[in-house]
Amino acid sequence: VNAGNTFAGQTVTVTADINMESVENWIPIGTKDNPFMGTFDGGEHTIKGLKLITDDVVDGYGFFGVVGSANNDVTVTVKNLKFEDVTVSASNGENVGTVIGIMPRGCKSNLTINNVTVESGSVSAKKHTAGLLGKSYTQGNLTIEKCVNKANITGGGSGNVGGIVAIISEKPATVTINNTENYGNVTHNGAI
């Protein structure tokens, strides 16, 4: 994706559990120039030991860094996936989430996160930090269903912190959050 294939209209399906404990530092899928725009179906499998750790200034940091586009005919979907033992740490980062960092400004794509669980771990960043989705600017439909976060979330500065989503900006066409729960501790360190 980061090299230019956005996977728009395509589905990537995980066919087995993935152990990432030996991966030093995951590079997020999708950038502002080349966002992910397809469907990622976890196939009910687990990604264990995801690590995203940086002291750099980053905007959009997670398993998927940046998703969506100005094209309103695109629906980005992440579904049927579990994360265990995640470590997401961006001390100078903003718009950070385990699953998705950001849907950027001007985005008109639809986003669906369905049946995704963050079973354990921690997520921390300077600004706009959450268990699933850091920030959404989408003007399309935003749907989060049957999701659970159990990771502990810590944010600071003037940003928002949330168990599921840190911030929804712009004005989406619709926002639907159903059967979704947060069990992780949510801590804000800094001025609000």
N, C-alpha and C positions, 0 to 999 in steps of 0.2 A: 504493500500500500504506500509506504513512505517514498517509494521510487516512482509512483505515478499511477498504479492500478488501484482505483478506488473501490472496485468490486460492486459498483452500482448495478442493481438488478440481479446480483448473484448471491448464492448462499455458500457459506463455509460451514462444514459440519465436522464437529469433533467426534472421533470414533473410539477413543479410549481415554482413560484418565491420564493427566499430564503431571509429572512430578518436576517442578522447576527449582527444587532446593539447591541444585548445583549451578543454576544460572545466577551469576554474580549480580547483574542489574539489567532488568528487562527494559528494552527500548519501546516506548508506547507505540501502538499501531495508529497511524493517522497523524498528519500534521495540518497546519492551517492551509498550506499549499496543496496537500494531497490528503484530504480527510477520508476516513472510511465511510462508505455509503451503501453497504450491502446488509446482508443478514448473517449473523454469527449464531449458529445453533450448537450449543454445547452438548446436545445429545444425552442430557442427564449425567454428564461426566463431571469430574472434579479437577480443578487446577490447584495443585498444592505447592506452597512455598514461593508464591509470587513476590519478588522484591523489586521495588522501584525506589531508589534512594539517590537524592541529589541535593547539593547545596547551591546549584546554579539557579538563576532566575528563569523560571519556567511558567508557561501559561497554557494549561491543558495537559494534565498529567494523570495517567491511569493505565490500566491494561489497554484501553483505547484512549489515546490522547485527545484527538479531535475527530468528531463525526458530523456528518450532515453538510449541506451546501445551500446556496441560494435557490436551488431548483426545488420547486414545491411538488414535483412528481416523484420525489425520492422518499422512501421510507427506510429508515435505519432500524434494525431489530437486533437485540441481543436477548437470547432466551435459553432456557433449559441448561443452566450452568451453575456450578458451585465453586467457590473459592475457599480454600482452607489455609490458615497460617500465613496471611498476607502481611507484608511490611511495606507500607507506602509512606515515604518521608521526603518532603520537599520544603526545607527550612526557609527558602526564599521563593517558594512557588505559590501560585494561586490557581483556582479552578481545578481542584484535585479530588478525584474519587477513585475507589478501587476499580470500578467497571469502566467509567467514562469520565474524562476530565472536563471537556467542554463541547457544547454545540455553539459555534462562534456567532458573533454579531452578524446580522443580515441573513441568518439561516432561515430557510423556509421549509426544510425537510420535516417529515414526521419522525418521531422517535418512539419506539416501543421497547421497554425492558420488561420481560415476562419470565417468571419462574427462575429468578436468579437469587442465589443466597451467598452472602459473605459470612462464612461459618465462624471464623476466628481471625485474630490478628489486630493490627493497628494502622490507622491512617492519620497522618499529621502534615500540616502545611501552614504557610503564613496567612493565607486568605482564601475563603470560600472552599471549605473542606467538607467532604461527606463520605458516607459509606458506599454509595452507588454512583451518584452523579454530582460532579462539582458545580457546574453552572450550565444553564440552558438559556440561550438567546432565541430559541426557535419561535417562529411565528406560525408554525404548523401545529399538529396535534402531538401532545406529550402524554404518553400512557405508561404507567408503572403498575404492574399487577403481579400478585403472588410472589412478592420479593421479601427477603429478610436480610437485615444486617445485624451481625453480632460482634463486629469489630469495634474497638474503642476509637473514637474520633476526637482529635485535638486540633483546634485552629486558633489563630491569633490575629493581631492587628485589628483593622476595622472590618474584617470580613465576616461572613456568615458561616455557621457550622451546623451541620445536620446529620442525623443518622442515615437518612435516605438521600436527600437532595439538599445542597447548601443554598442555592439561590436560583430562582426562575426570573429572568429579566425579559424585557420586551413584553409583548402580550401574545401568548400562544392562542391559537384558534380554540383549543380545548386543553384542559389539564385533567387527567383521570388517574387517580391513585386508589387502587382497590386491593384489599386483602394483603396489605404490605405492613411490615412491622419492623421496629428497631428495638434491639435488646442491648446494644453496645452503649457504653458510657460516652456522653457527649460533653466535651470540655472546651470552653472558650477562654483563652488567655490573652487579655488585652482589652482595649477600649471598644465599646460597641457604638 
